[in-house]
Amino acid sequence: MLLTILIFTLIGSVASLIGGLILLISQKRTLKISHLLISFAAGTLLGTAFFDLMPEALEEANGTNIFLWVISGILVFFILERFLQWFHHHNDDDHKGLEKAKRKQILSLIIIGDSIHNLLDGVVIAASFLVSVPLGIVTAFAVAAHEIPQEIGDFAIFLHNGVSRKKTIIINLLSAVVSIFGAVVTFYIRDSIQGLLPILLSITAGFFIYIASSDLIPEIHQHEGKKGLAFIETFLLILGAFLVYFLVGLLE
């Protein structure tokens, strides 16, 4: 089981870097299609939350109110994001005359935020596999799907702030490896968290719903493109959601 968890956590981590690596090869083309990737990622996150994580949490519930934990997950990540935004803007105000220092602060914040995010991804994937292999596979797929457009954004910020391509790759690779640490720790303390699995799954569902609804979907709405592109974005979001639905059915 540990080997399976490590393989899929590694797949999720490496896949998340694909968008950034493609950006290094063809920056203009990648940025043009990044909004399409965001649409697909939003769909996969919603599909995984509603078609996979929440039904599995209900099955494992044993009296646990999973909906309480879903909304708790949404609220926790809302508060976390508000704190990060406040910290970001606070730095902007305090370092207006120190552009170099401000850039270092922003880049450090991104690295810390990504590392925490990837650590949680590893915990989520491992916890999902402890419930069932199909759930773990779908969760790893959803994690990879939403990390790809995020990594494109991160790579773009690093390059824009003068970080070399080689250093950008190394930083993001090390950050992604943190997810493996999260997965391994979760596996070895599985006996201690066995009763917490429905709660972890519910919080993860809330996390996915929050990212899709508050970060990705608004970004899709803000993108001003041709009518044809708006149709494609809508189609990809729906495709992402129902692709998860069909994958869950096939893997069960």
Summary of the structure (lengths in Angstrom):
residues: 252
radius of gyration: 18.2
end to end distance: 17.4
largest distance: 57.7
contacts: 884
relative contact order: 0.22
helix: 91%
strand: 0%
